[in-house]
Amino acid sequence: MAEKLHDQLIGAWELVSYVEKPLNGSPPNYPMGERPMGIIMYTPDGYMSAQLMRPNPGHFASRDWFKATPEEYQRAASTYFAYAGAFQVEEEKKIVTHFVLVSLFPNWIGQKQQRIASIEGDLLHLSTASPIQSGGQSVNA
């Protein structure tokens, strides 16, 4: 009997690619660069956390992260994305639903983010189950 998708997800997965494909047929976007950094983790008790960022974000002038300038915060936030919360898997449809508890993008807090999931060898492929808004256009990510 094949192992359930839920059970296969458990653990930490390192990001190797993040691509957005505009619905209008424009070329793909790489909002985190062509070699992004990140991790998504799924725990056995039903929680997940996703962190994505552009490489080489630069440092703040101060060692105290509460003393960064508005420009430093803007630069950091525009090159980083994170959210976390509970998750559930619809095994037959291969849909993973993330129930967003915390997010750098506050509009996602309290929302569901659904992803189509497949695992090939040691690679986890996640894609949006419906288009999202990014950079002023509708995309599948």
C-alpha positions in Angstrom: 0.0 0.0 0.0 1.4 3.4 -1.0 2.3 5.8 1.8 -0.1 8.6 2.3 0.8 12.1 1.0 0.3 13.5 4.5 3.0 11.1 5.9 5.4 11.8 3.0 5.2 15.6 3.6 6.4 15.3 7.2 9.8 16.9 7.7 11.7 19.9 6.2 12.0 20.6 2.5 14.6 23.0 1.1 13.5 25.4 -1.6 15.2 24.9 -5.0 12.8 26.9 -7.2 10.0 29.4 -7.0 8.3 30.4 -10.3 5.2 32.4 -11.0 3.4 31.9 -14.4 1.1 34.8 -15.4 -2.3 33.8 -16.6 -2.0 36.3 -19.5 0.7 34.3 -21.1 3.6 36.6 -20.2 7.0 34.9 -19.5 7.4 33.3 -16.0 8.5 35.5 -13.1 11.1 34.7 -10.5 10.2 37.1 -7.6 12.7 35.5 -5.2 15.4 35.4 -7.9 16.4 32.4 -10.0 18.2 30.8 -7.0 15.9 31.5 -4.0 16.5 30.3 -0.5 13.9 28.8 1.8 12.4 26.0 3.7 8.9 24.5 4.2 8.3 22.3 7.2 5.4 20.0 8.0 5.1 18.5 11.5 3.5 15.2 12.5 0.9 17.0 14.6 -0.4 19.0 11.7 1.5 22.3 11.5 3.5 23.9 8.7 5.9 26.8 8.2 7.1 28.3 5.0 10.0 30.8 4.6 11.2 32.1 1.2 13.8 34.7 0.4 16.1 36.2 -2.2 19.7 35.3 -1.6 22.2 37.9 -0.2 19.6 40.2 1.4 22.3 42.6 2.9 22.6 43.5 6.5 21.0 46.2 8.7 23.4 48.9 9.9 22.4 48.2 13.5 22.8 44.9 15.3 19.4 45.7 17.0 16.6 44.6 14.7 14.2 47.0 16.3 16.5 49.9 15.3 16.5 49.3 11.5 15.6 52.2 9.2 12.3 52.1 7.3 14.3 51.6 4.1 16.1 48.6 5.6 12.7 47.1 6.7 11.3 47.7 3.2 14.2 46.1 1.5 14.1 43.0 3.8 10.3 42.6 3.6 10.3 42.9 -0.2 12.8 40.1 -0.5 11.3 37.7 2.1 8.0 35.9 2.5 6.9 33.7 5.4 3.7 32.2 6.9 2.8 29.4 9.2 -0.2 27.6 10.6 -2.0 24.2 10.6 -2.3 22.0 7.5 -4.6 19.3 6.2 -4.3 17.0 3.2 -7.0 15.8 0.8 -5.4 12.5 -0.2 -7.5 11.7 -3.2 -7.1 15.2 -4.7 -3.5 15.6 -3.6 -4.4 19.0 -2.2 -2.6 20.5 0.9 -4.5 23.2 2.7 -2.5 25.7 4.8 -4.6 27.5 7.4 -2.6 30.7 7.9 -2.1 31.7 11.5 0.8 34.1 11.0 2.1 35.8 7.9 4.4 38.5 6.7 1.6 39.4 4.3 -1.2 40.2 6.8 -4.0 39.7 4.2 -3.4 35.9 4.4 -3.9 35.7 8.2 -7.0 33.7 8.9 -7.1 32.5 5.2 -6.6 29.1 3.6 -3.9 28.6 1.0 -4.4 25.5 -1.1 -1.6 23.8 -2.9 -1.5 20.9 -5.3 1.3 18.6 -4.1 3.3 15.8 -5.7 6.4 14.1 -4.6 8.9 12.7 -7.1 11.9 11.1 -5.4 13.2 13.6 -2.9 11.5 16.6 -4.6 8.3 18.1 -3.3 6.4 20.1 -6.0 3.8 22.6 -4.7 1.7 24.8 -6.9 -1.2 27.1 -6.2 -4.6 25.4 -6.6 -6.1 28.7 -7.9 -4.4 31.8 -9.1 -2.9 34.4 -6.7 -2.2 38.1 -7.2 1.5 39.0 -7.5 3.1 42.1 -8.9 -0.2 43.4 -10.2 -1.2 40.2 -12.1 -2.9 36.9 -11.6 -0.4 34.0 -11.5 -0.1 30.4 -10.8 2.9 29.8 -8.5 
